[in-house]
Amino acid sequence: MYGLERKKVIHPEMVWEEIFYLMGQLMEERDFNKSMVILNDLGSIVAGGDKGFFWYWDRENHEYWAVTSTVPKRMTIPEGKGIVGDVINREHGRIVNDPYSDEKFFSEWGRQTGYEIHSLLCVPVFDTKGTVIGAYEVLNKLGHVSAFVPTDEKHLQVAANFTGKAMEAHLLHEEELRRDALTKLLNRRGLQLVFDRLVADQYKDFRACTLIMGDIDQFHKINECYGYQAGDSILLHVARILQSKVDINDIVCRYHDDEFVIILVGCDLEQGVKVAERLRDAVEFKSCTYDNQEIHITMSLGVVALDRQAEMTSNLTRVEKKMREAMASGKNCVKN
């Protein structure tokens, strides 16, 4: 259980002071998760509730997630589930003062947190283009009246409008931080975030995953011979090949310089070796054209079964060892 604590009612004269204080904090804060915690407090104060949550719609991983200052890990709701999912799908706010009688209510969340919900208010959050990016949810109306009213929804929607604009900037910045500037693939930071999700409880039902690490053979000599712009073209060329040869749910990352890491989701080691051979063959078969020159390239790849019980660094150490074996065995081969 997360142990969410209840808060006290804020005196009416202090409400606006708290709101402006939190808005000021939000404008100065650069950390994405800390910004979401500030938004939680802002939503609960605006609507007069006990708990507020900004649920971010993670389209890539088909879930909604929120963070709090008291919970050590992200809280998640499967995409389309709960009042949050209903509000996001309909793009319209809802007041639910008897949640356990509502068929859309995701009661599992209450059981996981140990937090009893009596009433809730939820509105969609849009970015500046009118696209839904999440939902603002406030739980348990405080004060003498324990039910939310339409005025509360209007107040929360105003906060949601401000939230959408603030979070859009944060999301763009966060996306830049986890992407490689050249290839637009995930970088090390992005890879770690993906791994953290794969080992989370809601993914335990996936079959075995496979980890691949590949190195472009003689890449530094290619740079010396053709120039660094040619090297950039080769990196982009290889990135496109790798992305085109794996499934949509698989993860391709530019790990370091000319090294790439791939996570094959729902793929055992035997299948993973076959995929790695397919990738090696595709890179060798398709030369890179730069400045009217055909540059022939190959890759050495290592393959291991992903161990969800171990840290990401441990998994990477194992697969790098296999990749080094491939490089030492004449290159342009796969080792597992």
Protein Blocks (a to p, Z undefined) as FASTA:
>chain_A
ZZiacdddddfklmmmmmmmmmmmmmmpmbfklmmmmmmmmmmmmnopabdcdddddfkn
opaddddfkbmbdcdddehiajklmmmmnopacddfblmlpmklcfklmmmnopacfbdc
ddddddfkopafbdcddehiedjblcdcfklmmmmmmmmmmmmmmmmmmmmmmmmmmpcf
klopacfklmmmmmmmmmpmklmmpccddddddddehklmmmmmnojklmmmmmmmmmmm
mmmmpcfkbccddfbhjaccdddehiafklmmmmmmmmmmmmmmmccdeehiacdddddd
ddddddfkbcfklmmmmmmmmmmmmmmnopaiadZZ
